[in-house]
Amino acid sequence: MKKDQLLTRRTLLTGAAALGAAGAGGALAAGLGHGPSRPPAPTPGPPQRSPLKPSAYRLQPLTGYGAPRAAPGRPPVRSEPILRMTGRGRTMMLTFDDGPHPEYTPRILDTLAKYEVRATFFVCGEMADYNRDLLTRMADEGHVVGNHTWSHPLLTKLSRRRIRSEMERTSEVVERAYGEAPRWFRAPYGAWNRAAFQLGAELGMEPLAWTVDTLDWTTPGTGTIVDRVEEGAAPGVVVLSHDAGGDRSQSVRALRRYLPELLDSGYHLTVPRRRLI
């Protein structure tokens, strides 16, 4: 083979190798993001939506929003009940005991729904058993249901076995009608003892008392109930009212008056969460 033919062949082979290396390098560069820009691949999942404008004070119902809530672990055995909640800002909590009552509880729920506010209802098992539809409504509207024993006895006068029965029977009714077992417990008359704290913790419940007592069970008058709530309003306060156990017309009327006033004053009415208390 002649010398000039050998040079030509070497030149062609060298050029082909260079082109191949350049092509491979270009492919690697494109894979690392240094090549020509391409539109990003779509992110899996539903399309993003513009954030909703938050309300200043009100809360939306819990149902239908986010992943199902995981059951918390067993709470510690306390030596005294929780009296108030912790959190930022002007946050308060409304609680109602002794129900649910077929006449008064729906009227309270209607008022709460009007202002998009959630509350906590400590129910007695024998009342809940006859009014399971109201527990279902509470679940649908995002309220929290707590355990207030089966028959509202004075726990300090009962045996440990009887206290357990009072708590367990109520928790079973709540779980069937509300959809989950109660995570909060309130002793009737605010009479706590060591057995109540221990058994409540065994059943997965935290003891919650109150900071402001409206004494509405004494039927002191609608205006007096309103005054007690408004005078006691403060960050972290837990308000005690009743939706059963007697004529609760005053409690219903008082809620209609003080609830919008609390909201207009900048208070945020919420429900208990273990991470907040």
C-alpha positions in Angstrom: 0.0 0.0 0.0 1.3 3.4 -0.8 2.3 5.9 1.8 -0.3 8.5 0.9 -3.1 5.9 1.1 -2.0 4.9 4.6 -2.1 8.5 5.7 -5.6 9.0 4.3 -6.9 5.8 6.0 -5.4 6.8 9.4 -6.9 10.3 9.1 -10.4 8.8 8.5 -10.2 6.3 11.4 -9.0 9.1 13.7 -11.9 11.4 12.7 -14.4 8.6 13.2 -13.1 7.9 16.7 -13.2 11.6 17.6 -16.8 11.8 16.3 -17.8 8.8 18.4 -16.2 10.1 21.5 -17.9 13.5 21.0 -21.3 11.8 20.6 -20.8 9.7 23.8 -19.7 12.8 25.7 -22.7 14.7 24.5 -25.0 12.0 25.7 -23.4 11.9 29.1 -23.5 15.7 29.3 -27.2 15.7 28.5 -27.8 13.1 31.2 -26.1 15.3 33.8 -28.0 18.3 32.8 -25.4 20.0 30.7 -26.9 19.3 27.4 -29.8 21.0 25.6 -32.6 22.0 28.0 -35.7 19.9 28.0 -39.0 20.4 29.9 -39.0 18.6 33.2 -41.0 15.5 33.6 -44.4 15.9 35.3 -44.5 15.4 39.1 -46.6 12.4 40.1 -49.8 13.1 42.0 -52.7 15.5 41.7 -52.1 19.0 40.2 -51.2 21.7 42.5 -53.9 24.1 43.6 -53.7 27.7 44.8 -53.7 27.8 48.6 -57.0 28.7 50.2 -57.3 31.9 52.1 -57.3 31.0 55.8 -60.0 32.2 58.0 -58.9 34.4 60.9 -60.6 32.5 63.6 -62.7 29.6 62.2 -61.8 26.0 61.6 -62.9 23.8 58.7 -64.3 20.3 59.5 -61.7 17.6 59.9 -63.5 15.0 57.8 -62.3 14.6 54.2 -59.0 16.5 54.7 -55.6 14.8 54.8 -54.5 11.3 55.7 -56.3 9.3 58.3 -55.1 10.1 61.8 -52.9 7.5 63.4 -53.9 6.2 66.8 -51.6 7.7 69.4 -49.7 5.6 71.9 -50.8 5.1 75.5 -50.6 8.4 77.3 -48.7 8.8 80.6 -50.5 8.3 83.9 -51.0 11.7 85.3 -51.5 12.8 88.9 -53.7 15.7 88.0 -55.9 16.6 85.0 -55.0 19.0 82.3 -56.6 22.4 83.0 -55.7 24.5 80.0 -54.2 24.2 76.6 -51.0 25.6 75.2 -50.6 27.2 71.9 -49.9 30.5 70.1 -52.2 33.4 70.0 -55.7 33.9 71.4 -56.8 30.3 71.4 -59.6 28.9 73.5 -61.6 25.7 73.8 -65.3 25.1 74.3 -66.5 21.9 76.0 -69.9 20.5 76.7 -70.7 17.8 79.2 -73.4 15.2 80.0 -75.0 14.8 76.5 -75.8 14.2 73.9 -79.4 15.4 74.4 -81.9 15.1 71.6 -83.2 18.7 72.1 -80.3 20.8 73.2 -77.3 19.2 71.5 -78.6 19.7 67.9 -79.2 23.4 68.7 -75.6 23.8 70.0 -74.3 22.0 66.9 -76.3 24.3 64.7 -74.7 27.3 66.3 -71.2 25.9 66.0 -71.8 25.0 62.4 -73.1 28.5 61.6 -69.7 30.0 62.7 -67.6 27.1 61.5 -66.3 26.3 65.0 -65.4 23.0 66.5 -66.0 22.0 70.1 -65.4 19.0 72.4 -68.3 17.0 73.8 -67.8 14.8 76.9 -70.6 12.4 76.5 -72.2 10.0 79.0 -72.5 6.5 77.6 -76.2 6.0 78.5 -77.1 9.2 76.7 -74.8 8.4 73.7 -76.3 5.0 73.4 -79.8 6.5 72.8 -78.5 9.3 70.5 -75.9 7.7 68.3 -76.9 9.8 65.4 -75.7 12.9 67.2 -72.3 11.3 67.7 -72.2 10.6 64.0 -73.0 14.2 63.3 -70.2 15.3 65.6 -67.8 13.2 63.7 -69.0 14.5 60.3 -68.7 18.1 61.5 -65.2 17.7 63.0 -66.0 17.9 66.7 -64.1 15.9 69.3 -66.0 13.4 71.5 -64.6 12.5 75.0 -65.6 10.0 77.6 -67.6 11.2 80.6 -68.4 7.8 82.1 -71.6 5.8 81.5 -73.9 7.0 84.2 -72.1 10.1 85.6 -71.2 8.7 89.1 -68.9 10.1 91.7 -65.8 8.1 90.8 -64.1 8.5 94.2 -66.9 6.4 95.7 -66.5 3.5 93.2 -64.4 0.4 93.1 -61.6 0.2 90.5 -63.6 -2.5 88.7 -66.7 -0.3 88.5 -64.7 2.7 87.2 -63.3 0.6 84.5 -66.8 -0.6 83.5 -68.1 3.0 83.4 -65.2 4.0 81.1 -65.1 0.9 78.9 -68.8 0.8 78.1 -68.8 4.5 77.1 -65.7 4.1 74.9 -67.3 1.2 73.1 -70.5 3.2 72.3 -68.4 6.2 71.2 -66.2 4.1 68.9 -69.2 2.4 67.2 -71.1 5.7 66.6 -68.3 8.2 66.3 -65.8 6.1 64.4 -62.9 6.0 66.8 -62.4 5.5 70.5 -62.3 8.6 72.7 -58.8 10.0 73.4 -60.0 12.4 76.2 -61.7 11.7 79.5 -63.4 14.0 82.1 -64.4 12.8 85.5 -68.0 13.7 86.6 -68.1 16.5 89.1 -64.3 17.0 88.5 -63.7 14.3 91.1 -60.5 12.5 90.1 -58.6 9.8 91.9 -55.5 7.6 91.1 -57.6 4.8 89.7 -59.3 7.2 87.3 -56.0 8.4 86.0 -54.5 4.9 85.7 -57.6 3.4 84.0 -58.0 6.3 81.7 -54.4 6.0 80.5 -54.8 2.3 80.0 -57.8 3.0 77.7 -55.7 5.5 75.7 -57.3 8.7 77.2 -55.8 11.9 78.6 -57.7 13.6 81.5 -59.0 17.0 80.6 -60.6 19.4 83.1 -61.5 23.1 82.6 -60.3 26.6 83.4 -63.6 28.5 83.3 -66.8 27.0 84.7 -70.0 28.7 83.5 -72.0 27.0 86.2 -74.8 26.8 83.6 -76.2 23.8 85.3 -77.5 26.1 88.1 -79.5 28.0 85.4 -78.2 31.4 86.6 -79.6 33.2 83.5 -78.4 33.6 79.9 -76.7 36.9 80.6 -74.7 35.6 83.6 -73.4 32.6 81.5 -72.3 35.1 78.8 -70.6 37.3 81.3 -68.7 34.4 82.9 -67.4 33.2 79.5 -66.4 36.7 78.3 -64.8 37.7 81.6 -62.8 34.4 81.8 -61.7 34.5 78.1 -57.9 34.3 77.8 -55.4 32.4 75.8 -55.4 28.7 76.7 -58.7 28.7 78.5 -61.0 25.7 78.5 -64.6 26.6 79.0 -67.1 24.2 80.7 -70.7 24.2 79.7 -73.4 21.5 79.5 -75.7 20.2 76.8 -77.8 17.8 79.0 -78.5 17.0 82.6 -81.5 19.4 82.8 -83.0 22.4 81.0 -80.1 23.7 78.9 -82.0 26.5 77.1 -79.9 29.1 78.8 -76.7 27.4 77.7 -78.0 27.3 74.1 -79.0 31.0 74.1 -75.7 32.0 75.8 -73.6 30.2 73.1 -75.4 32.2 70.4 -74.4 35.4 72.1 -70.8 34.9 73.3 -69.5 32.8 70.4 -69.7 35.6 67.7 -68.3 38.1 70.3 -65.3 35.8 71.0 -64.6 35.5 67.3 -64.9 39.2 66.7 -62.5 39.7 69.6 -59.9 37.6 67.7 -60.2 34.3 69.6 -59.5 31.1 67.8 -61.9 28.3 69.1 -60.3 24.9 68.6 -60.3 21.3 69.9 -57.7 19.4 71.9 -54.8 17.7 70.3 -52.2 15.9 72.3 -49.4 17.7 70.6 -51.0 21.0 71.7 -51.6 20.2 75.3 
